[in-house]
């Protein structure tokens, strides 16, 4: 690592349900700017995720095994508090569109208010990933669409195993 970011710990938070190729792109690029990148799965009991935290942890460990400075963890509560517990000073967020920026800016400013020494770095999505979201991937897959390249191959296999049966009363939204 170069001297200008020696010892930098960053956190890339998200639900990762499931991890997409866009997430993996942000992880790979974000890991180049720090000594440790903690990919932190948000435990949100108010949502009903497709995959458990443990399953998402396994998937993330599998697809990031080639990134030696990436570790996988999970957290609940405030991201700013979690960052301080992990001695992180940087939050990494991916931006796909202007609508992402507006939401992410609010969260970044709130995190800075809660922990003034915490900085947020926005990475623009690669153009080939700018339309991908976990929600959209799940919906396209449930409706029989091809998701090749939208998620890593091992994640597609897990989706196939999990969603092998058609979802009852699924209403087509696309």
C-alpha positions in Angstrom: 0.0 0.0 0.0 1.2 3.5 -0.7 1.9 5.9 2.2 -1.1 8.1 1.6 -3.6 5.6 2.8 -1.6 3.3 5.1 -3.8 1.7 7.7 -7.1 2.9 6.2 -10.1 0.7 7.1 -13.2 1.2 4.9 -16.7 -0.3 5.1 -18.9 -1.2 2.2 -22.4 -1.7 3.8 -25.4 -3.2 2.1 -28.0 -6.0 2.2 -26.4 -8.0 -0.7 -29.6 -10.1 -1.1 -28.2 -11.4 -3.4 -24.8 -10.0 -4.3 -24.7 -8.7 -7.9 -21.9 -8.1 -10.4 -22.3 -4.4 -9.6 -21.6 -5.1 -5.9 -18.6 -7.2 -6.8 -17.3 -4.4 -9.1 -17.5 -1.8 -6.2 -15.8 -4.3 -3.8 -12.9 -4.9 -6.2 -12.4 -1.3 -7.0 -13.0 0.0 -3.5 -10.5 -2.5 -2.1 -7.7 -0.8 -4.0 -8.2 2.4 -1.9 -7.7 1.0 1.5 -5.8 -1.6 3.5 -8.9 -3.3 4.8 -12.3 -3.3 3.2 -15.1 -4.7 5.4 -18.1 -5.7 3.4 -20.8 -5.4 6.0 -24.2 -7.1 5.6 -26.9 -5.0 7.3 -29.1 -7.2 9.5 -32.5 -5.6 9.0 -35.2 -7.6 10.9 -38.0 -5.4 9.3 -37.3 -6.9 5.8 -37.8 -10.5 4.6 -34.6 -11.3 2.8 -34.4 -14.1 0.3 -31.1 -15.4 1.8 -30.1 -15.5 5.5 -27.2 -13.4 6.7 -25.2 -16.6 7.0 -25.9 -17.5 3.3 -25.1 -14.0 2.1 -21.8 -14.2 4.2 -20.9 -17.5 2.4 -21.7 -16.0 -1.0 -19.7 -12.9 -0.4 -16.7 -14.9 1.0 -16.8 -17.1 -2.1 -16.9 -14.3 -4.7 -14.3 -12.1 -2.9 -11.8 -14.8 -2.1 -9.4 -13.3 -4.7 -9.3 -10.0 -2.7 -6.9 -10.5 0.1 -7.8 -7.3 2.0 -11.5 -7.9 2.0 -13.4 -9.3 4.9 -17.0 -10.1 5.4 -19.0 -9.1 8.5 -22.6 -8.1 9.5 -24.1 -5.5 11.7 -27.3 -4.1 13.0 -28.0 -0.5 14.2 -26.3 2.6 13.1 -23.6 2.3 10.5 -21.7 5.2 12.0 -21.5 3.4 15.4 -20.4 0.1 13.6 -17.7 2.0 11.7 -16.3 3.4 14.9 -16.3 -0.1 16.6 -14.3 -1.4 13.5 -12.0 1.7 13.6 -13.1 2.5 10.1 -12.9 6.1 8.9 -14.3 5.5 5.3 -17.6 4.4 4.0 -17.7 3.2 0.4 -20.9 3.5 -1.5 -21.8 2.7 -5.2 -23.7 5.2 -7.2 -25.7 4.0 -10.2 -27.8 7.1 -11.0 -28.7 10.6 -9.8 -31.5 9.1 -7.7 -28.9 7.0 -5.8 -26.8 10.1 -5.2 -29.7 12.0 -3.6 -30.4 9.2 -1.1 -26.7 8.4 -0.5 -25.9 12.1 0.1 -28.4 12.3 2.9 -27.0 9.2 4.6 -23.4 10.4 4.2 -24.2 13.7 5.8 -26.1 12.0 8.7 -23.2 9.6 9.2 -20.8 12.6 9.3 -23.0 14.4 11.8 -23.1 11.3 14.0 -19.3 10.7 13.6 -17.5 13.8 12.2 -14.3 11.9 11.4 -16.2 9.4 9.1 -15.9 10.1 5.4 -18.0 8.6 2.5 -16.5 7.8 -0.8 -18.8 7.4 -3.8 -17.8 5.1 -6.6 -19.7 5.4 -9.9 -21.0 2.1 -11.1 -19.4 0.7 -14.2 -21.7 1.5 -17.1 -22.4 -2.2 -17.6 -23.7 -2.5 -14.1 -25.5 0.9 -13.8 -29.0 -0.7 -14.1 -28.5 -3.7 -11.8 -30.1 -4.0 -8.4 -30.7 -7.0 -6.2 -34.4 -6.4 -6.3 -34.5 -6.2 -10.1 -32.3 -9.4 -10.4 -34.6 -11.3 -8.2 -37.7 -10.1 -10.1 -36.3 -10.9 -13.5 -35.1 -14.3 -12.3 -38.5 -15.1 -10.8 -40.2 -14.3 -14.0 -37.9 -16.5 -16.0 -35.5 -14.0 -17.4 -31.8 -14.5 -18.1 -29.6 -13.1 -15.4 -26.3 -14.4 -16.8 -23.6 -11.8 -16.0 -25.8 -9.8 -13.6 -24.7 -11.9 -10.6 -21.5 -14.1 -10.2 -22.1 -17.7 -11.4 -22.0 -19.2 -7.9 -24.8 -16.7 -6.8 -26.9 -17.6 -9.9 -26.6 -21.3 -8.8 -27.9 -20.4 -5.3 -30.7 -18.4 -6.8 -31.7 -21.4 -9.0 -31.7 -23.6 -5.9 -33.7 -21.2 -3.8 -36.2 -20.1 -6.5 -36.6 -23.4 -8.3 -40.3 -23.4 -7.6 -42.4 -20.6 -9.1 -43.5 -18.0 -6.6 -47.2 -18.4 -5.9 -49.5 -15.6 -7.1 -46.5 -13.7 -8.5 -47.7 -10.6 -10.4 -45.6 -9.7 -13.4 -44.2 -6.2 -13.0 -42.0 -6.0 -16.0 
